[in-house]
């Protein structure tokens, strides 16, 4: 990838919009510019009446290594036009105010916005899907995973109780959610399938063909019916506590950030991508 290539690619394949994260040299780590490029791609797909299904993929070896916590393109101090929440910009604030404002917009708010797009979405996952990568997969309605895919939310190593879009109890079940968080261990695509997080597990070479075949089957259904069915399931999830649960855990997440900043080197407890990887993430 060169500097002239977009951080998100958008392609039309008949009734399918393929949205591809395109920072392969950094494992598709999600910075703010990628967040807003993803939002623009999803908005484009929703606005195109010819698109029936959205497929989300990652270029290179991995789906997503999570939030960008240390690449040269990390842009935590760059202002962007806010679209997910009605709040002030983080760039002229300090401490918890800055962190809370930024993460409510680019992480929790954006993920909720994408979950609610009216067209069905499929995450096509291979390689790493870690921490913030889980959030990107979880906002999709279905997940098709390659056999080489692995998943983890290791941020308890930072003293943080899980990523901002805290869907763990609903997508993993309470007991496995606790195991995944308490240990920070990776779990396989097969294990994700066993607990109901993943819809299909296929050989790597069959990943796109399987995801596209599923998308084409869905695309044959009436668009308005699909939108209503998606909204119905999402509303039931929220009635089971998903939305207020996320709100409460988002507060705990920021208590952890503030505690780290007060007692240590920074809000991430001095951890970076290298140290997280060496610790087993």
N, C-alpha and C positions, 0 to 999 in steps of 0.2 A: 504494500500500500504506500502510495506517495502522498505528499501534503495536498495534492490537488484532488484526491479522491474523497468522496463524501463519507462522513462517519456512519451514515445510514444509507443503504441502497434501496430503491423502490422499483419493483418490476411488476408488470401485469402478465398473468398467464391465464387468458380467458377470464373466467369468473373469479380467479384467485389473485389476490395482491400478495406478493412475496416481499416482506420487509426484512432486510438483513443488516444486522449490526456489523460495522466494518472498521473495527480497530483490532485486527487480528494480532498485531505485534504486541498488544497489551492484553490479550485474552478477552477482547471486547469489554474491558473495564468501562463502567458507565460514568462518564463525566457529564456536566450540565449540557454541553453542546450536543452530546448524543441524546440526552433526555429530550431536549426540545426538537431535535431532528426526528426522533421516534414519534413524538406527538404530532409533528407535521405530517409524517407518513401515515399515521393512523387516521388523522383528520382527512387526508386526501382519499384514503380508501373508503371511509364512511360517506364522503361526498360524491363518490363515483357510483352511480346506479348500476353500472355493469359489474361492479365487484360485489360478490356475495359472501366471500370468506377471506379472512386475513391470516396469513401464515407468518410467524415470527421465527427468524433463524439467526445464527451467528456465523460469520466468516472465519475461516482458519481452523485451528485445532479445537477451539472451545466455543460453547454457546455464550457463556459469560462468566468471567472471574469475579464479578461483583462490582461494588462501588469502586471508583477510582480513588485510591488513597495514596498515590505517589508517583504517577506518571508525569512526563513533561507537559502533558496536556491537561493536567488537573486545573480546574478553573473555579475553585470555590469562592474566589473574590470577584468574579466577573458578574455584572448585573445582566439579567435577562428579563424580558417582558413576562410578567407572571400571568399564568393562564389557569392554574389548577385551584388556587385558593385566593381569597380576597384578604391580603395581608401586605404589610410594608416590605420593602426590599431588605435583604440581610446585609448588603454591602456597606452601609454606613452605621451599622450597629455593632455592639461588642458582646462577647461572652455568650451566655445562654440565649440571649435575645437573637443574636446572629445565627447561631446553630439551629434554634427552633424555627425561625422564619424560613431559612433555606431548606431544611429537611421536610418541613410541612409542605412546601411547594414542590421541590424536585423529586422527592421520594414518595411520601405517603400520598400527597395530593395527586400527583401524576399517575401513580398506580391505580388509585381509585377512579380517576378519570378514564383510564384505559379499560379497566374492568367493565365500565358501563357503556362502552361503545356498542351500538345496537347490532353490529354484525358479529357472527361467530368468529372466534380466533383460535388458532392452533399454534402452540409452541413446538418447534422442531428442534429437539435438544440433543447435542452430542458433546462429548468431552466434559469439561467442568461447567457446573451450574451451581455457583457458590454464593452464599449470602445475598447480596443485591441481585445476583442472577436468579435466585429463587423467586424474588419478587416479580421479575419480568416474566418468568414462566407461569407463576401462579395467577397473574391477572388474565392469562389466556384461558379460554373455556375448556380446551382439551390439551393434553400433552402427549406427543409421540416422541419416544426416547430411543436413541441408539443403544446397543448393548454396551458401548464404551462410555456412556454417560455416567457421571457421578454427581452427587448432591451433598451439600453441607451448609449449615449455618454455624460457623465457628466463633461468632462475635462474643460469646460468653467469655472467651479468652481475654477480651478487652474489658471485662466486667460489665458488659452490655447485655440485656436480656433478650436478644434477638433483633433482627432487622426491623426497619420502620414499618413496613407493611406486614403486620404480625398476623398472618393467616395460619400459622402452624397448627393450632388445635383443630381447625376445620379441615385442613387438607391432609394432615398426618394422623389425626386422632390424638387425644390428650396424652396417652402413655408413650407413644412413639415420639411425639413432639418433645416430651420431657427428655427422653433418651438422646434424641438428636441434639438438643440444646445443652444438656448436662455434660455430654462427652465431646461435642464439637466434631464427632467422627463423620467421615464420609459414609454415605450409603449408596448402594448401587441402583441402577435403573430397575433391576428385578425386584429389589426390596421396595422401591417406590411404587411399583406396580402392585405388590402384595398389600400395601397399606392403602391403596386406592388413589394415590397421588397422580399416577401416570396411566394413560389409557392403552397404550401399545408400547411394546419393547421389541425392536427389530434389529437385524444386523445393520451395521453402519452403512453398507452400500445400498440398503433398501429404505433408508430413512426418508429421503425426499419423495420417493415414489409412493411410500405408504401414507405419508402426510398429505400428499396431493390427492391420492385416491380417496382418502377420507374427506378432504375438503370438497372434492367434486361431488361426492355423494350428498354432502350437506347442502351444497349449492343448488341442488335440484329441488330443494324445499322452498316454499314461499318465503320471501324475505321478511315480510311483516310478521308472519307466524314465527319465524326464527327469532326475530327481535323480541316478540312477546314472551316466547318460551325462555329465552335467556334472562329477560327481566324477571320472570316469575321465579326462576331458581335463585337468582341473585337476591331477590327480596326475601325469600325464605331463609337463605343463609344469614341475611342481616337480622331477621326476626329471631334467629337462633343465637344472636349476640355478636355476630362477626364485626359489624361496624362499631358499636360502642366498645367492644373488647379491644379493637385496634386503637381507639381513642385513648383508652385507659393505659394500654401498654406503651403507646407513644410517649405519654408522660413519664413512665418509668424509664424508657429509653433515654430521655433527656435528663432525668435525675442522674443516670449513670454517666452521661457525658459531663455533666457539671461536677460530679464527684471526682471523675478522673482529672478534670482541669484544675480542681482545687488541691488535689493531693499528689499529683504527678506531673509529668512533662507536658501533657496535652490531653485533649478530650478523648483520644483513642488509647489512653494508657501507655503511650510511647510505642505502640505497635504500628508497623507498616506492612506493606505487602510481602516483603522479604521475611520479616520475623513471623508473620502469620503462616506463611508457607512452611518455614522451618519448624513451626510448632505442630504441623500436621494438617493445616488448612488447605 
